[in-house]
Amino acid sequence: MSDAERRVWSRMPAGAAEAIAGLSGSQLQTLLMPVMRERAGRARPADLLRRWREDRFVRPAAADPRQVSRVEARLWELLGDDVYGVQLSPVTPLGTCTVVSPTSQNRIVSATRPVEVLSDPTNALAIEAAARRDQHDEVHVAATHQVLRAQVFGPGMGAHFRLFALVSSARDTGSGRTETRLLERHLAYWQRVLAPLENAAVRYTIFDSPLLRERLAAVPQLVEEPGRERGRGYYTGAALRITAGDAELGDGGFTTWTAQLRGDAKERCLISCVSVERLASLI
């Protein structure tokens, strides 16, 4: 518990934290809804304007939506016909990120109901892919979404931004063939996306999988980045990085998310995404 949390709970009656923690989801919602009504009832028009100006969570993004829209249209056009386009909800089940990946819930905006504001479309798409795997041997899903994150990114960086994400899921057939096929597919797609840009590259890194490195080394036009350590532990097997010059456009890699969701260690899940706004600023 942080110092700020301790200060708040020290003002509450003894046992309040334990009592609240023991509530069911519906009971907690019943408790919090009147609190939100009371707080909203106290707000005045001047408060809304002040928050609009000062609150990083609600300030509009700096990107030109017309330019972003044109780039998004091209991203969709370059996808194969077998990729399912998904219109994600603004919210997703509570714990969507933290249950399957080493991410802190403090980085995510949680709601009074058992949901959280979508902070990463790849996590939500992994759930959609796991559900679709009931009817399909291999699933590819994509989405574009304005995500909101609670952490502070630094000067000039907004709390919400637009991501285009691609997630693929299939059951392992052995000898690294499934991982190679999925990774080739993602790398080829992002290479098509980056074709109009100078000094753009899609690089892959192998984490502790000599068999996968051997298979990918035989694939032309793929560039390995062997020294990368960022993402190790979050990604398994392999990761990829999407850049244009010094600009970081996107990232990705294999995760255990669909394996956890389906309770099957043979499931393979590859995620990748780019910042649409950064891409739009370069194209």
VENKAUR-V806939 format. One record per pair of residues at least 24 apart in sequence whose C-alpha atoms are under 10 Angstrom apart, sorted by the first residue. I is the first residue (numbers start at 1). J is the second residue. If there is no record, write none. Layout:
I,J / I,J
This chain:
25,112 / 25,113 / 25,114 / 26,112 / 26,113 / 26,114 / 28,112 / 28,113 / 28,114 / 29,111 / 29,112 / 29,113 / 29,114 / 30,112 / 30,113 / 31,112 / 32,111 / 32,112 / 32,113 / 33,112 / 33,113 / 35,112 / 36,112 / 55,159 / 56,150 / 56,152 / 56,157 / 56,158 / 56,159 / 56,160 / 57,109 / 57,148 / 57,149 / 57,150 / 57,158 / 57,159 / 57,160 / 58,148 / 58,158 / 58,159 / 58,160 / 59,158 / 59,159 / 59,160 / 60,158 / 60,159 / 60,160 / 60,161 / 61,146 / 61,157 / 61,158 / 61,159 / 61,160 / 61,161 / 61,162 / 61,277 / 62,156 / 62,157 / 62,158 / 62,161 / 62,277 / 63,161 / 63,162 / 63,276 / 63,277 / 63,278 / 63,280 / 63,281 / 64,277 / 64,280 / 64,281 / 65,277 / 65,280 / 66,280 / 67,276 / 67,277 / 67,279 / 67,280 / 67,281 / 67,283 / 68,162 / 68,276 / 68,277 / 68,278 / 68,279 / 68,280 / 68,281 / 69,276 / 69,277 / 69,280 / 70,280 / 70,283 / 71,193 / 71,276 / 71,277 / 71,279 / 71,280 / 71,281 / 71,283 / 72,144 / 72,162 / 72,163 / 72,164 / 72,276 / 72,277 / 72,279 / 72,280 / 74,193 / 75,144 / 75,164 / 75,165 / 75,189 / 75,190 / 75,192 / 75,193 / 75,276 / 76,142 / 76,143 / 76,144 / 76,164 / 76,193 / 77,193 / 78,189 / 78,190 / 78,192 / 78,193 / 79,142 / 79,166 / 79,189 / 79,190 / 79,192 / 79,193 / 80,140 / 80,185 / 80,189 / 81,140 / 82,138 / 82,139 / 82,140 / 82,141 / 83,139 / 83,140 / 83,141 / 83,142 / 83,166 / 83,167 / 83,168 / 84,129 / 84,139 / 84,140 / 84,141 / 84,142 / 84,143 / 84,166 / 84,167 / 85,140 / 85,141 / 85,142 / 85,143 / 85,144 / 85,166 / 86,121 / 86,124 / 86,125 / 86,128 / 86,141 / 86,142 / 86,143 / 86,144 / 86,145 / 87,125 / 87,142 / 87,143 / 87,144 / 87,145 / 88,118 / 88,121 / 88,124 / 88,125 / 88,128 / 88,142 / 88,143 / 88,144 / 88,145 / 88,146 / 89,117 / 89,118 / 89,121 / 89,124 / 89,145 / 90,115 / 90,116 / 90,117 / 90,118 / 90,119 / 90,121 / 90,145 / 90,146 / 90,147 / 90,148 / 91,115 / 91,116 / 91,117 / 91,118 / 91,119 / 91,124 / 91,147 / 92,116 / 92,117 / 92,118 / 92,119 / 92,120 / 92,121 / 92,123 / 92,124 / 92,127 / 93,117 / 93,118 / 93,124 / 94,118 / 96,120 / 96,123 / 96,124 / 96,126 / 96,127 / 97,121 / 97,122 / 97,123 / 97,124 / 97,257 / 98,123 / 99,257 / 99,260 / 99,261 / 100,234 / 100,255 / 100,256 / 100,257 / 100,258 / 100,259 / 100,260 / 100,261 / 101,233 / 101,234 / 101,235 / 101,255 / 101,256 / 101,257 / 102,233 / 102,234 / 103,234 / 105,150 / 106,149 / 106,150 / 106,151 / 107,148 / 107,149 / 107,150 / 107,151 / 107,152 / 108,148 / 108,149 / 108,150 / 108,151 / 109,148 / 109,149 / 109,150 / 109,151 / 110,150 / 117,147 / 117,148 / 117,149 / 117,150 / 118,145 / 118,146 / 118,147 / 118,148 / 118,149 / 119,145 / 119,146 / 119,147 / 119,148 / 119,149 / 119,150 / 119,159 / 119,160 / 119,161 / 119,163 / 120,145 / 120,146 / 120,147 / 120,148 / 120,149 / 120,162 / 120,163 / 120,164 / 120,165 / 120,273 / 121,145 / 121,146 / 121,147 / 121,162 / 121,163 / 121,164 / 121,165 / 121,166 / 121,167 / 121,271 / 121,272 / 121,273 / 122,163 / 122,164 / 122,165 / 122,166 / 122,167 / 122,168 / 122,252 / 122,257 / 122,270 / 122,271 / 122,272 / 122,273 / 123,165 / 123,167 / 123,257 / 123,258 / 123,271 / 124,167 / 125,165 / 125,166 / 125,167 / 125,168 / 125,258 / 125,271 / 126,166 / 126,167 / 126,168 / 126,169 / 126,255 / 126,256 / 126,257 / 126,258 / 126,259 / 126,261 / 126,269 / 126,270 / 126,271 / 127,167 / 127,257 / 127,258 / 127,261 / 127,262 / 128,167 / 128,258 / 129,167 / 129,168 / 129,169 / 129,170 / 129,258 / 129,261 / 129,269 / 130,168 / 130,169 / 130,170 / 130,257 / 130,258 / 130,259 / 130,260 / 130,261 / 130,262 / 130,267 / 130,269 / 131,258 / 131,261 / 131,262 / 132,169 / 133,169 / 133,170 / 133,171 / 133,258 / 133,262 / 133,267 / 134,262 / 136,169 / 136,170 / 137,169 / 137,170 / 137,171 / 138,168 / 138,169 / 138,170 / 138,171 / 138,178 / 138,182 / 138,268 / 139,167 / 139,168 / 139,169 / 139,170 / 139,171 / 139,269 / 140,166 / 140,167 / 140,168 / 140,169 / 140,170 / 140,182 / 140,269 / 140,270 / 140,271 / 141,165 / 141,166 / 141,167 / 141,168 / 141,169 / 141,271 / 142,166 / 142,167 / 142,168 / 142,271 / 142,272 / 142,273 / 143,167 / 143,273 / 144,273 / 144,274 / 144,275 / 144,276 / 145,276 / 146,276 / 161,275 / 161,276 / 161,277 / 161,278 / 162,274 / 162,275 / 162,276 / 162,277 / 162,278 / 163,249 / 163,250 / 163,273 / 163,274 / 163,275 / 163,276 / 163,277 / 163,278 / 164,250 / 164,272 / 164,273 / 164,274 / 164,275 / 164,276 / 164,277 / 165,250 / 165,251 / 165,252 / 165,271 / 165,272 / 165,273 / 165,274 / 165,275 / 165,276 / 166,252 / 166,270 / 166,271 / 166,272 / 166,273 / 166,274 / 167,252 / 167,253 / 167,254 / 167,269 / 167,270 / 167,271 / 167,272 / 167,273 / 168,254 / 168,258 / 168,268 / 168,269 / 168,270 / 168,271 / 168,272 / 169,254 / 169,257 / 169,258 / 169,259 / 169,267 / 169,268 / 169,269 / 169,270 / 169,271 / 170,258 / 170,259 / 170,266 / 170,267 / 170,268 / 170,269 / 170,270 / 171,258 / 171,259 / 171,264 / 171,265 / 171,266 / 171,267 / 171,268 / 171,269 / 172,265 / 172,266 / 172,267 / 172,268 / 172,269 / 173,266 / 173,267 / 173,268 / 174,266 / 175,211 / 175,212 / 175,215 / 176,209 / 176,210 / 176,211 / 176,212 / 176,213 / 176,214 / 176,215 / 176,216 / 176,237 / 177,211 / 177,212 / 177,215 / 178,212 / 178,267 / 178,268 / 178,269 / 179,212 / 179,215 / 179,216 / 179,237 / 179,238 / 179,254 / 179,268 / 179,269 / 179,270 / 180,211 / 180,212 / 180,213 / 180,214 / 180,215 / 180,216 / 180,219 / 180,238 / 181,215 / 181,216 / 182,254 / 182,268 / 182,269 / 182,270 / 182,271 / 183,212 / 183,216 / 183,238 / 183,239 / 183,240 / 183,252 / 183,253 / 183,254 / 183,269 / 183,270 / 183,271 / 183,272 / 184,216 / 184,219 / 184,222 / 186,240 / 186,252 / 186,253 / 186,270 / 186,271 / 186,272 / 186,273 / 187,221 / 187,222 / 187,223 / 187,240 / 187,241 / 187,242 / 187,272 / 188,221 / 188,222 / 190,242 / 190,250 / 190,272 / 190,273 / 190,274 / 191,221 / 191,222 / 191,242 / 193,279 / 194,242 / 194,243 / 194,244 / 194,279 / 194,283 / 196,282 / 196,283 / 197,244 / 197,245 / 197,279 / 197,282 / 197,283 / 198,244 / 198,245 / 198,282 / 198,283 / 199,243 / 199,244 / 199,245 / 199,246 / 199,247 / 200,242 / 200,243 / 200,244 / 200,245 / 200,246 / 200,247 / 200,248 / 200,249 / 201,241 / 201,242 / 201,243 / 201,244 / 201,245 / 201,249 / 202,240 / 202,241 / 202,242 / 202,243 / 202,244 / 202,249 / 202,250 / 202,251 / 203,239 / 203,240 / 203,241 / 203,242 / 203,243 / 203,251 / 204,228 / 204,238 / 204,239 / 204,240 / 204,241 / 204,242 / 204,251 / 204,252 / 204,253 / 205,229 / 205,230 / 205,232 / 205,237 / 205,238 / 205,239 / 205,240 / 205,241 / 205,253 / 206,232 / 206,236 / 206,237 / 206,238 / 206,239 / 206,240 / 206,253 / 207,231 / 207,232 / 207,233 / 207,235 / 207,236 / 207,237 / 207,238 / 207,239 / 207,254 / 208,232 / 208,236 / 208,237 / 208,238 / 209,236 / 209,237 / 209,238 / 210,237 / 212,237 / 212,238 / 213,237 / 213,238 / 235,270 / 235,271 / 236,269 / 236,270 / 238,270 / 239,270 / 239,271 / 239,272 / 240,271 / 240,272 / 240,273 / 241,272 / 241,273 / 241,274 / 242,272 / 242,273 / 242,274 / 243,274 / 243,279 / 244,278 / 244,279 / 244,282 / 247,278 / 247,279 / 247,282 / 248,274 / 248,275 / 248,278 / 248,279 / 249,273 / 249,274 / 249,275 / 249,276 / 249,277 / 249,278 / 249,279 / 249,282 / 250,274 / 250,275 / 250,276 / 250,278 / 250,279 / 251,275
